[in-house]
Amino acid sequence: LYLRFCADPAMALQATSLARWRTHLAEDTRLSPSTINRRLAAVKRLLQEAAAQGYVDVVAAEAFRRVASVQTKALKDRIKPTARTRITTGQMRQLCEAPDRTTGLGWRNRALLHTLASSGCRLTEVVTLTPAQLPSREGSFFLEVLGKNQTEPRLAPLSHEAYASIQAWLARRPVESPYVFTSFAGKGNRPTARPMHLSAAWRVVQRAAAHVGLTHVKPHDFRRFVGTELARRDIRLAQKALGHKRIETTARHYVLDELAGGLTDGLY
């Protein structure tokens, strides 16, 4: 999209072109500020990697890095009210139990939903999981994942129920694979050894939500569910579980509880 906007590869290597693209996305489209900033960040990361490998000058990569993101408050009218859907604990239980356990596909989908609901991991981190990434320590289970902008793997929590669901799925899976969540192909849902595609995992979440009468539920809402529930105990636990460097990120985007009444009763 960026190259198409620039029309000339030489122009695409100029930071001023990225700034013009930012203006175009902000003024000539209805994209949300988050979507615009993700697209800008993708181009910046590409230039940084190109500079690291010697394809472009480091000065050019730095100039791209300095191109500012769009401000959310300036485009707040584009933020959908359903961008962040609050899921209660009761609703999450219904979601995770929605898949049909009379089929292998249902067992896989149930394990996937329980994993998302108890780990707080991103969908991209979950669909490529291998059994080696499920360590246990002192009777507890974890996922070892490499998150966004991370150079070292981190541990994410995994509930005993999610771990048991994964093992139940693997025990029933008729194919061997280095991946935990593998795909089904064709109209007959033929099991394969390939990892699940992101779009297939999205459909699992959406179908489970439709089954229990919920709308606008996305995989990332499972991550926000974990952040919200853990923050009730200690927001630092939520920060650590989600792998955020800054606690402000956790508080701003992953704690969806509203201000409760009566909080100041009895303060004096």
Disulfide bonds with the S-S distance in Angstrom:
none
